[in-house]
């Protein structure tokens, strides 16, 4: 009994000593930019022998101090709830919180860069690896983050970018006021590829909007996605029978005319991480009408091939008769015109200094802005 109590007393003293030693090392690095075992012992109020009993070398002491610092930063990150909400936003929150806490560890980061081996740096950053890896996995599962690069590489690259940004601030290459923006943009683009940028005039990112190309929609999913007609109408309307053979890889959205009701058209896109389908009213294609009009989604001009499509607003606003209209390619094949996979005698596209990817992003933004007006 006595021996047990005394063992636990020793353990308590010992762990208090370890904390005091690590505090002292952290404080000396912050104030002086360097430290020795003797200085740490003096600052912590323990003997050098005690320090050596816990940490045989300065490197071992520094490694333990770094590991504790990383764990503290990670504890702060948990408060940003990386497990909640859209992964891109969670990533932005986590980086903002992490950056705020990293500021206190500049001197330690410098000592780490000089003294610790790459293996020790990896070892001490295990907690950071786990947090970033699980956020990455969550975003990969819901299509927000890229899957074309190894996850391990993305996690290591993130930690390296954080350190590089920290180094840049310390060396005066990066304005401290701009550092978080630079870091967040770099890591978000690294995780999302081209898909995650916020699009102007549209509440979603392009990854929220683009149809999941590897994951074509089923009839059932499409019917469940209608936001501006009744459930009964959504159940009865004509959904294409050839969904399986649609060129999903080339579609920014799926759009079709109702073969039995020429004044009806429909479109479905992915918005806010889920499919959103919209019922449209449009005049039947008129053979007499040859005026050139530009599609406001894909910017293709057609002589007679663009229709004013009108969507009832969703919810009670729509039931009261409110609607919103926009000019769209009458065949709703905007995605194919954009990619040059469909050309008609009357369709023309202005040469523009934009990459295909930028044009696709613009389609997605234009459509997203329209969907946002419908859904309010
Ligand atoms: Zn179009």
Boltz pocket constraint, residues with backbone or C-beta under 6 A from the ligand:
constraints:
  - pocket:
      binder: B
      contacts: [[A, 295], [A, 296], [A, 297], [A, 298], [A, 299], [A, 300], [A, 328], [A, 329], [A, 333], [A, 334], [A, 335], [A, 337]]
      max_distance: 6.0
